[in-house]
């Protein structure tokens, strides 16, 4: 044990949805060693994540009663004071902000509370907000992949280099809850169809490359008509999601692809049981790729572009496959190769599962985070 009492860690969470960064927050809520760390959560928006906290009776979480807007500076200051007050009232040892937007609030709140600050860059890295977050006070930036770390380093301008200290950075990958994997696998009926099914699970945003996936299914079906696709969509901006969904549905009709639109799923692991292959088709390099490691944990073979975060996860031809980024024909070839070579498919499937268990266990991930807290912050804070 680090000390007589557990150290409170205050997490600042900007998103209301459930994505990769929010899945990490769920794991922090579930898997911290409560003898040593006491997690606290400030949610800047209410929504699906807040509902999850309530459903699972997670203690010590708060939702900003007056959500801030970047166009209203007074509201930003109000939120900073709200976070700082919670940190002081609960004697937080550290503020951990999620993504650049969270750091905009967590950094000044940490100064008011006079405690250290770190933030988790979940990416993608771009724009003024990431640049500003890089400049704000923090003792450490966690990045979810080698690609994200390199992009974060590239943000530094000449002014940053001369006027601001170098921000320490450390890799911190996400994980999968294998207790849930076991439960889902035991309770669910395994896929029985003769069709070879490729699926994509993502928010319906253009950069996620759903149109690439549809074109690849259409191309693959020219050779093997038993191949079909399924699209599971996540939460995103409603207006943009509707617009993009109309676009990809039209594309599916035009290409005569046999693609099913299932809609939003709150249980991605269970959804993967209907699939043989899980595709990541992002046209902008993926910062990490949570669905890749979830697919591997479920014994499904992942296919992803040969760039970005997936380079840290997939060994081509060993536990998954790469395709040429933004190239639907190459993606189609990879799907066909797996569909028509069952021995090769099962070898990759087995290795994918083994990789996920050895390298991407959520409990081990949170344990690593606790080691970071202990070695870099707690001894200094005490």
C-alpha positions in Angstrom: 0.0 0.0 0.0 1.2 3.5 -0.9 -0.1 5.2 2.3 -2.5 5.0 5.1 -5.4 6.1 2.9 -6.2 5.6 -0.8 -5.3 8.5 -3.0 -8.2 10.2 -4.7 -7.7 10.6 -8.5 -10.1 13.0 -10.2 -10.9 12.2 -13.8 -12.2 15.0 -16.0 -14.3 13.4 -18.8 -15.5 15.7 -21.7 -17.6 13.2 -23.8 -21.1 12.0 -23.0 -20.9 9.0 -25.4 -19.3 5.6 -25.2 -16.1 5.3 -27.3 -12.5 4.3 -26.7 -11.7 7.0 -24.3 -14.9 6.5 -22.4 -14.3 2.7 -22.2 -11.1 3.5 -20.5 -13.0 5.6 -18.0 -15.3 2.7 -17.3 -12.3 0.5 -16.7 -10.9 3.1 -14.3 -14.2 3.0 -12.4 -14.2 -0.8 -12.2 -10.7 -1.9 -11.8 -8.7 0.5 -9.6 -7.2 -1.0 -6.5 -9.5 0.7 -4.0 -7.0 0.1 -1.2 -4.6 2.5 -2.9 -6.7 4.7 -5.2 -10.1 6.2 -5.0 -11.4 7.4 -8.4 -13.6 10.4 -8.7 -15.2 11.5 -12.0 -16.3 14.9 -13.3 -18.4 14.5 -16.4 -18.6 17.7 -18.5 -21.7 16.4 -20.3 -24.5 14.0 -19.4 -25.4 11.1 -21.7 -24.7 7.4 -22.3 -21.6 7.4 -20.0 -23.6 9.1 -17.2 -26.3 6.5 -17.6 -23.7 3.8 -17.3 -22.4 5.2 -14.1 -25.9 5.3 -12.7 -26.9 1.8 -13.9 -23.7 0.3 -12.3 -24.1 2.4 -9.1 -20.6 3.9 -9.5 -19.9 6.2 -6.6 -18.2 9.6 -6.6 -19.2 11.0 -10.0 -20.7 14.4 -10.8 -22.2 15.9 -14.0 -21.5 19.6 -14.6 -24.8 21.3 -13.7 -24.0 24.1 -16.1 -22.3 22.6 -19.2 -19.8 25.1 -20.6 -19.5 26.4 -24.2 -16.3 27.5 -25.8 -18.0 30.6 -27.1 -18.9 31.7 -23.6 -15.7 32.3 -21.6 -17.6 32.9 -18.3 -19.0 29.4 -18.6 -15.5 27.9 -19.0 -14.3 29.6 -15.9 -17.4 28.3 -14.0 -16.6 24.7 -15.0 -13.0 25.1 -14.0 -14.0 26.3 -10.5 -16.5 23.5 -10.3 -13.8 20.9 -11.0 -11.4 22.6 -8.6 -14.0 22.7 -5.8 -14.6 18.9 -6.1 -10.8 18.3 -6.1 -10.4 20.3 -3.0 -13.4 18.9 -1.2 -12.3 15.3 -1.8 -8.6 16.0 -1.2 -7.7 14.8 -4.7 -4.0 13.9 -5.2 -4.1 14.3 -9.0 -6.3 15.5 -11.8 -6.4 13.2 -14.9 -8.0 14.8 -17.9 -9.3 12.9 -20.9 -8.3 14.2 -24.3 -7.4 17.8 -25.2 -10.8 19.2 -24.5 -10.7 17.8 -21.0 -7.2 19.3 -20.4 -8.6 22.7 -21.2 -10.5 22.5 -17.9 -8.3 20.0 -15.9 -5.1 22.0 -16.2 -6.4 25.3 -14.8 -8.5 23.4 -12.2 -5.3 21.7 -11.0 -3.6 25.0 -10.5 -6.5 26.3 -8.4 -6.5 23.1 -6.4 -2.6 23.1 -6.2 -2.3 19.5 -7.3 -0.5 17.8 -10.3 -2.2 17.4 -13.7 -1.8 14.8 -16.5 -4.0 14.1 -19.5 -4.6 11.2 -21.8 -4.3 12.1 -25.5 -6.7 9.7 -27.1 -6.4 11.5 -30.5 -6.7 12.1 -33.4 -4.2 14.9 -32.9 -5.0 18.0 -34.9 -6.0 21.6 -34.6 -5.8 24.4 -32.2 -7.3 22.6 -29.2 -4.5 20.0 -29.1 -1.9 22.7 -29.5 -3.4 24.7 -26.6 -3.6 21.6 -24.4 0.1 20.8 -25.2 0.9 24.3 -23.9 -1.2 24.2 -20.7 0.4 23.1 -17.4 0.8 19.3 -17.0 3.4 16.9 -15.6 2.7 14.2 -18.1 0.8 13.4 -21.3 -0.2 9.8 -21.9 -0.7 8.8 -25.6 -2.5 5.6 -26.7 -0.1 4.6 -29.5 3.3 5.3 -31.0 1.6 7.2 -33.8 -0.3 9.5 -31.5 2.9 10.2 -29.5 4.7 11.2 -32.7 1.8 13.4 -33.8 1.7 15.0 -30.4 5.4 15.8 -30.5 4.9 17.4 -34.0 2.5 20.0 -32.5 5.3 21.9 -30.9 6.0 25.2 -32.7 9.1 27.2 -32.5 7.5 29.3 -29.8 6.7 26.2 -27.8 10.3 25.0 -28.0 11.7 28.2 -26.8 9.1 29.4 -24.3 7.7 26.3 -22.7 9.2 23.2 -21.1 9.1 19.9 -22.9 6.1 17.9 -21.8 6.9 14.4 -20.7 5.0 11.7 -22.7 4.4 8.1 -22.1 2.6 5.3 -24.0 -0.5 3.9 -22.4 -2.7 1.5 -24.3 -6.3 0.6 -23.8 -7.5 -2.9 -22.8 -10.4 -5.3 -22.9 -12.4 -6.6 -20.0 -11.9 -10.4 -20.3 -14.5 -11.2 -17.7 -17.1 -9.6 -20.0 -15.6 -11.4 -23.0 -16.0 -14.8 -21.1 -19.5 -13.9 -20.1 -20.6 -12.8 -23.6 -19.0 -15.9 -25.2 -20.7 -18.3 -22.8 -24.2 -16.7 -22.9 -24.4 -16.0 -26.6 -25.2 -18.3 -29.5 -22.2 -18.5 -31.9 -22.5 -17.5 -35.5 -24.0 -20.4 -37.6 -24.6 -18.8 -41.1 -22.7 -20.2 -44.0 -22.0 -16.7 -45.3 -18.6 -15.2 -44.5 -19.5 -11.9 -42.7 -17.3 -8.9 -42.4 -18.4 -6.1 -40.1 -17.5 -2.6 -39.1 -18.3 -1.0 -35.7 -17.8 2.7 -35.6 -19.5 6.1 -35.4 -21.0 7.1 -38.7 -18.4 9.8 -39.4 -16.8 10.2 -42.8 -13.2 9.7 -41.5 -14.2 6.2 -40.3 -14.3 5.1 -43.9 -17.6 3.2 -44.0 -17.8 4.0 -47.7 -14.5 2.2 -48.2 -15.9 -0.8 -46.4 -19.1 -0.9 -48.6 -17.1 -0.6 -51.8 -14.8 -3.5 -50.6 -17.8 -5.8 -49.9 -19.2 -5.0 -53.4 -15.8 -5.9 -54.9 -15.4 -9.1 -52.9 -18.9 -10.3 -53.8 -18.0 -10.3 -57.5 -15.8 -13.3 -56.7 -17.6 -14.8 -53.7 -21.3 -14.0 -53.4 -21.5 -15.6 -50.0 -19.6 -12.6 -48.5 -21.7 -10.0 -46.9 -21.2 -7.0 -44.6 -22.7 -5.6 -41.4 -22.5 -2.0 -40.2 -22.9 -1.4 -36.5 -23.0 2.4 -35.9 -22.0 4.3 -32.7 -23.2 7.6 -31.4 -22.0 10.8 -33.1 -23.3 14.2 -34.1 -26.9 13.4 -35.1 -27.1 15.8 -38.0 -23.8 14.7 -39.5 -24.6 11.1 -38.8 -27.9 11.3 -40.7 -26.3 13.0 -43.6 -23.5 10.4 -43.9 -25.8 7.5 -43.3 -27.9 8.6 -46.3 -24.7 8.8 -48.4 -23.5 5.3 -47.5 -26.9 3.7 -47.9 -27.1 5.2 -51.4 -23.6 3.8 -52.1 -24.7 0.3 -50.9 -27.7 0.4 -53.3 -25.6 1.7 -56.2 -22.9 -1.0 -55.7 -25.5 -3.7 -55.1 -23.6 -4.6 -51.9 -25.2 -7.0 -49.5 -24.7 -4.8 -46.5 -26.9 -4.7 -43.4 -27.3 -1.5 -41.3 -27.9 -2.7 -37.8 -27.7 0.7 -36.1 -26.2 1.5 -32.7 -25.1 -1.3 -30.4 -24.3 -0.9 -26.7 -22.7 -4.3 -26.6 -19.9 -4.4 -29.3 -18.4 -7.6 -28.0 -21.7 -9.4 -28.4 -22.2 -7.9 -31.9 -18.9 -9.3 -32.9 -20.2 -12.8 -32.5 -22.2 -12.3 -35.7 -19.0 -11.6 -37.6 -16.0 -13.5 -39.0 -13.9 -10.4 -39.7 -13.9 -7.0 -38.0 -12.7 -4.2 -40.3 -11.3 -0.8 -39.4 -11.4 1.3 -42.6 -10.5 4.8 -41.3 -9.4 7.1 -44.0 -7.5 9.3 -41.5 -5.0 7.3 -39.5 -6.6 5.7 -36.4 -5.1 6.9 -33.2 -5.5 3.4 -31.6 -8.4 1.2 -32.6 -10.3 -0.2 -29.7 -12.5 -2.4 -31.9 -9.4 -4.1 -33.2 -8.4 -5.4 -29.8 -12.0 -6.2 -28.9 -12.2 -8.3 -32.1 -9.1 -10.1 -31.2 -10.4 -10.8 -27.7 -13.5 -12.4 -29.3 -11.4 -14.5 -31.6 -12.3 -12.5 -34.7 -9.7 -11.6 -37.2 -9.1 -7.8 -37.6 -8.3 -6.1 -40.9 -7.0 -2.5 -40.7 -5.1 0.1 -42.8 -1.4 -0.1 -42.6 -0.9 3.1 -40.7 -1.6 4.8 -37.4 -2.4 3.1 -34.1 -3.1 -0.4 -35.6 0.7 -0.7 -36.3 1.1 -1.2 -32.6 -1.5 -3.9 -32.4 -1.5 -6.1 -35.6 1.3 -8.3 -36.9 0.4 -8.7 -40.5 -0.4 -12.4 -41.4 0.1 -13.4 -37.7 -2.9 -12.0 -35.7 -4.6 -10.0 -38.4 -4.2 -8.3 -41.8 -3.3 -4.9 -43.1 -4.6 -3.4 -46.3 -3.5 -0.4 -48.3 -5.1 2.7 -46.7 -8.1 4.1 -48.5 -8.0 1.2 -51.1 -11.3 -0.8 -51.2 -9.9 -3.2 -53.8 -7.0 -4.2 -51.5 -9.4 -4.5 -48.6 -11.7 -6.8 -50.7 -8.7 -9.0 -51.5 -7.9 -9.4 -47.8 -11.5 -10.3 -47.0 -11.6 -12.9 -49.9 -8.3 -14.4 -48.8 -9.7 -15.1 -45.3 -13.0 -16.3 -46.6 -11.4 -18.8 -48.9 -8.6 -20.1 -46.7 -10.2 -21.5 -43.5 -7.0 -22.9 -42.1 -5.3 -19.5 -42.4 -8.3 -17.8 -41.0 -8.4 -20.0 -37.9 -4.6 -19.7 -37.3 -5.0 -15.9 -37.3 -8.1 -16.1 -35.1 -6.3 -18.1 -32.5 -3.2 -15.9 -32.4 -5.4 -12.8 -32.3 -7.1 -14.0 -29.1 -3.7 -14.9 -27.6 -2.3 -11.5 -28.4 -5.3 -9.7 -26.8 -5.0 -11.7 -23.6 -1.3 -11.2 -23.2 -1.0 -7.6 -24.2 -4.4 -5.9 -23.9 -6.1 -6.9 -20.7 -8.0 -4.0 -19.1 -7.0 -4.9 -15.6 -3.3 -5.0 -16.5 -3.8 -1.7 -18.2 -5.2 0.0 -15.1 -2.5 -1.6 -13.0 0.1 0.0 -15.3 -1.7 3.3 -14.8 -1.5 2.9 -11.1 2.3 2.3 -11.4 2.6 5.6 -13.3 0.6 7.4 -10.6 2.7 5.9 -7.8 6.1 6.5 -9.4 5.6 9.9 -10.9 3.2 11.7 -8.6 2.4 10.1 -5.3 5.8 10.2 -3.7 6.2 13.9 -4.6 2.7 14.7 -3.4 3.1 13.1 0.0 
